Amino acid sequence: MRASTTPLFHQLRSSAVAVACMACAGMSAWAATPAAQLPVTAQQRSTAQQVAAQGIPEAELAANAPDTYVVKRGDTLWDISRVYLQQPWRWPALWGMNLQSIANPHLIYPGQTLYLERRNGMARLVTSRSGEDEVIRISPRVRSESLSGTALPAVNQRLIEAFLVEPEVLAAGESEKAPRLVGASQERALLSPGDRVYGRSADQSLEMGQERQYYRVFRNAVPMVDPETNAVLGYEAQYLGKVQLMAGERQETTLDVKGNAHTDPVPASLDITSVKEEIRIGDKLLPMPRVNVTSYVPHAPDEHLQGSVLSIYGSNSVAYASRNNVIAINRGQADGVELGHVFRLMTRGARIKDKTDSDQTVIKLPNEANGLAMVFRTFDKVSYALILEAKEGVKVGDSLISPDYRP
C-alpha cells in the first residue's frame, strides 16, 4: 500500500504531536487534533531550513545509527531520535534534515521505512531513497482508521496522562478555602466508587451547571521546600480520587412541630467516580481543570536553566526515583520552564574525607550525569517532569541542567 505525507513543516518544539487527555472522561484522544494545524515559529523554521540544506555532521549521529529503520507500532519519536542521535532532544537535526521528505514529523507511521543518507561527512534522514516513491508497509487487515490517526506520539502518553490532573500546587491558605466533604449517605470506613458523599463550601460555590461537573479530592497540602534556598515554593496536595457533582448546595426551610420555620444549609450531593487512595470526611475538593490539547515534545531550553529535584511524586517513603517515575523540580513558569523542556539529571557529588591525605581534608566529588527528564506540567515556581532515562536512582536534591550545557 502506498501513501504520501503532506509536505507541511512543523519543527518539533513545544508544539508537535498533539496529545489530548480527556481527563473527565478518563480517556486519551490525542489523535483527534490534526498534526498539520500545530504552529511553528520563525526561529524553528529557520533552524530546520539551515539543517535541511546540509544535514548534520556524521559525528553527531549515534554510534550504531542504522542505515534503515522500519517504524514499529509502539515506537515514539523520542525512541527513534535516540536510535539516530547522540542528543535526542536535538529534534531539528533529525526531523529537519529533509523538508521535502520528512517535512512533518507528526506524520511518521508504523510500517514506514526511514533511510539514513551519508555524503561527504554529512548525514540526513529521508523516508524514501532518491527516485523512489515512499512506501508504508501495513499489516493485511481491514483498517477502520485513517493513517493520520496512527502517527507516532513524541513520548509514551500513557505515562503522563494520569498526572495531568493529579499534581496540584496550591498557594498558602488555598487549601483551607477549598470546599470539603462533610458526610456520606452510608457510614463506611472506606468509601468507594458509586458511594454518595456530601460537600460544603464557604461561598456556596458547589452549584450545578449546564455540563457535568467533576471535582478532584485532595488531602494534606504539604509544603514544597526549595532544597537550595529553603523557601516554600507552594503546597502540594495529595490526590485521592474524583467525584461528580449531582446536586448543588442550597438553603431549605422546614417547619417544626410547633410551626416554627427553620432555614438550614443543605450540602451538595456528589458521587465518587474513581478512587486512588482512601477518601475520608474532611477531604478537600478542587474543580477538575479544563484539559485542552497539550503538546509534549522533548526539546532543550533556549537558554541555560538549572534547578534541583524537590520531591518524588506519589510516595513519601521511596528514596529513589527511576525511569518513568515523576519528579517535582524547583523551577516553573516564572523561571522560563516550558512544557517539553528536557533537563539532564545530575547526581550531586558527596563530601568525603580524603583518606590519602594526612590532614583528612574534606573534598567534594564532582556531579555526574545520570539521565534525562522531560517537563510535562508547570506551575508558577514548580514543575513536574517525567524521567526518560536514568542510570542510577534519582533522589531529592539532585540537580538538573540544560542537556547541552557545557560549563
N, C-alpha and C positions, 0 to 999 in steps of 0.2 A: 504494500500500500504506500502511495506517495503522498507527501504532504509538504507544504512550504510554510515558513514562518514569515509573518509580515515584517518588512524592514523598518520597524519603528524602534528608535533607540531610547532606552531608559537606563542610564548608568545606575548601577546598584549602589545606593547610599541609604538615606533614611526613608526612601520610598522605593519599594520594589515589589517583591512577591506579596500580594495582598493577603492578609490573614484576618478574617472577620470572625471573632469569637462571640457567638450569640450566647452570652453567659446566662441570661434569664431563661433561655430555652434549653441550656445545657448542651449545646451542640456547636460544631465548628462549621463555618460557611465561608471559608477564605476563598473558595473558588468562585464565589458569586460575583466578585468585582473584576471586570476585565483588566488584565495587567496593562493593556495599552493605554488606559486612562490615567496612569500614575504620572506625576510631574517629574521634570528633570531640570536642574539648574544650569545656567550658562557655564559655571565653573566645571560641573560634572561633564557636560558635553565637550568642553574644551579639552579636559584631561583625556577623555576617551578617544577623541579625534586625534590627539597627538600620539597616543599609544597605537591607534589603529594604523597610522601612517608607516610605522616601522616595527610594530610588535614589541617584544621585550627581549632583553639580553638572555641568552640561554642560561647564564649563570644564576638567574633569578628563578629558574624552574626548580621544582622538587627533584631530588636526586634520581628517583625512579619514575619520572613522568613518562607515561606510556605514549606511544605514537598514536594509538586509537583507544577510545573508551566507549563502550556501549552503556548508555544510561539505563539503570535498573530501577524498577519500582521500589520505592522506599529510600532512594537516594535523595540528598538535599544538595542545594547549590554550594553550601559550605563543604560538604563531603567532597564534591568534585573539585572545588578550589584547593582543598588540602591535597588532592591527588596531584595537581599540576603546579602548585606554587609553594615556595618555602614560607611565604607570608600570606595566608589565605584571606586576610582582611583586605588585601590589595585587589579588590574586585575589578577596577578599571583595567588592570594589566591582563586580566584573564578574559573578561566578557567584552572588553572594548577593543580587543585585538583586531577584529574584522567587522566593521559596522555593516558591511553588506551581507555578511553571513550570520554572525551572532549579533544581530542588531538589537535584539530584545532578549535578555537572559531570562525573562519571565516565561518565555516560550521554549523551554527545554523540556523534552518529554521522555518518559520511559520508552526504550526501544530506539532512541536516536543515537547515532554514532558521531562522536566528536573526533576530529583529526588534528594532530599537532604537526604543524609545518615548521621546519627548521631551515633557515637560509642565511648564510653569511654571519653566523653567530647570533642571529635573532630568531625569535620563535613567535608563532601566533596560533590561535585555536580557531578552527573552522568546522562547520557542520557538513561540508561536502568538499571533496577534492576538486581541484581545478578542472572544469569541463564536465563535471558530473552533477546530476540532479540530486537534491537532498532526499534521502530515503529514511523513513521511520519504520522500524520493524515492530509490529504489534502482534499479540497472540491471536490465533484464529478463533475468535469468539464474537458474538454479537455485541456491539458497542451501543449503549443507550446514552452515553455522554459524549460531548464534543472533545476534541483533542485539547482545546484550551483549558478545559476543566481538569486535565491531568498534569498540567505544567508543574514543575517541581517547586516546592517551597524552599525558602532560604535555609531554614533550620527545622528541626522536628517540632512542629507546632504543638503536639500533644504534651510536650514537656513544659510548655508555657501557659497553655490555656487556663488551667485551674488557678494559676497565680495572678491572672489579670484582675480578678475581683477579690482575692483573699487578702493580700497585704494591704494594710491601711495605716497610714501615718497621720496621726492627729496632732493638732496644736494643743497647747496647755489649756486645760479646762474644757476642751471639746467633748471628751467622754462623759463628763458629769452632766452636760446639757442634752445628751442624746436620749431619745425615747428608750424605755426599759420594759422588760417583761414583768408583769405583776401577778400573774396567776395562770392556771391551766384548768381545762374542763374536767380533768381527772387528776387525782393526786397520785403522781408517779415519781419514783426516784430518778428514772431515766426517761426522757422524752424522746420520741422517735418520729419519723416521717408520718404524716397523717394526723398527728395529735393537734388539738386546738389549744392555742395559748392566747393570752390577753396582754395588751400593751398600752402604756400611757406615756404621754409627753408633757413637757412643761407648758407648751403653747398649743396643744391640741393639733399638732401637725400630722397626726396619723389619720388622714382623710382619704376617702375613696376618690379616685379619678376615673377618667374615661377608659384608660388602659389598665391592664393588670399591673399591680404594684408589688414589687418584691423588696425585701429588706435582708441585709446580712446581719447575722447575730455575732456579737463580739463580747469579749471579756478581757479584763486586765490590760489596760493601756500601759505598757512598760516603757520607761524612759529609754531612749536610744542615745547613749553617751558616746560622744566622739572620742576615740582612743588617742587622738593626737592632742586635743585641747581640753577634754573633759566637759565640754559644753553639751547641753541637752539639745539635740537636733530635732526632736519630735517624740511622739509616743506611739509605739507600735501596738495595735490592738490584735488580740488573739482571735482568729476566725473560727467560728464554731459550726455555722450552718446557714441555711436560708429559709425564710418564711414568706408566705404570700398574704397580703392584706385582704381580708374577706369582708370586713365591715369597719367603718371609721369610728373614731371617738365621737361621743355625743353627750348631751345632758338629757336626763329622763326624770320626769316629775310623776310622783305616785302619791296616793292618799293613804294615810294610816287608818287604823280602826276608828279613830276619833274624827276623821275627816280632815286632818291637817295635811297640807301639801308639803312634800319634801322633794327637792331637786338634787339629784345626785349625778356625779360624773359616771359615765359608762365607758369602760376601756374599749379599745379597738380589738376586733377579733382577727386572729392570724392563724394560718395553718402551716405547720412545719413541712417543708418540701424536701429538704435534704439535711443530713447531719454529718459533720466531720468529727466533732468531739461532743461530749456531753453538754446539753443545753439545760440551763437552770433558771429559776426565777431570779430576777435581778440583773440578768444579762442585758446588754445594750443593743440597740437597733440602729443601723445606718442604711440609708437608701442604696439599692443596687446602682452602680454607676451606669450611665448610658454608654454602652460599648459601641464605638464606631469602628470602621475598618482601620486596622492598625498594621503598619508595615514593620517587619523586623528583618533588617538587612545588616549583617555584620560589616562594620567599617571602622577605620581608625579615626579618632578625633582630629579635626583640622589643626588644632593647637594642642600642645602637650598638656595633659591633665594627669594628676596623680592623687591618690587617696588611700584609704585603708578599709579593711573589712570590718563592718560594725557588728554583724551577727550572722548566724546561720539560721535561715528561716525554718520555722516549724518545729524546732526542738530546743529545749533548754538544757538537755543533758548531753547532746552529741558535741564532742570537742572538735571534730574534723569534718569538713565537707569534701565531697568528691565530685566527679563528673556527673552532670545532670542535676546536681543539687542547686538550690537557690541561696544566694547570699545578699545581705544588705550592705551597702557601701556608704561612706560619709561624704558623698558628693551628689548634688542634684541639679535641678534646672537652673538654680541661681549660679552654679559653677560652670554652666555651659554643657552639662551632660545631656545627651540626646538618646532617643531610642535607637538601638542598634550599635551604639558605641562599644568597641572591643577594647578591653584592658588586659595587659599582661599581669598575671598574678605573680607576686614575688614573695618568697619566704623570707622573713626577717632573720638576719644572721644573729646568732646567740652571742651573748657576752660571756666569755670564758677566761679562766686564768691560763696564762702561758706557762705550762709546767716545765718547759725547757729553759725558762728564764729564772735565774736565781732570785729575782725580785718578785716572781709570781705576778707579773704585770697583767692587768685585766685588758683583754683585747676584744674587739667586736668583729665577728666573722662577717663577710660581705653578704648582702642579699642575693638570692639566687632565683632565676626564672623558674616558675613552677607550672604555668599553664595559661589558659585564656578564659575570659568570661565576657559575656555579652549582656548589655543593659536592655531590659525589656519593659521596665516600668519606672517612671521618675516622679519624684515629689520635689518640693522646693529645695530641701537640703539633703535629701536621702534618695537613693535609687536602689532598685533590685536588679540583680544580674544572674543569668544562668551560666553555670560553669560548663564551658565547652570542652575543655581539656585540663587535666591535672595529673602531674607525675606523682605528687605526694598529697597528703591531706591538707586542705586549706583551713586555717584557723583564724579566729578573731584576732585582729591586729596585723595580719599580713598586709602588705602594701600592694597597690595597683598603680601601674603606669601606662601611658600610651604605648601600644605594642611596638611601634617603630622608633621609640625614643632612644637616643644614644647620648648619655651624659658626656 
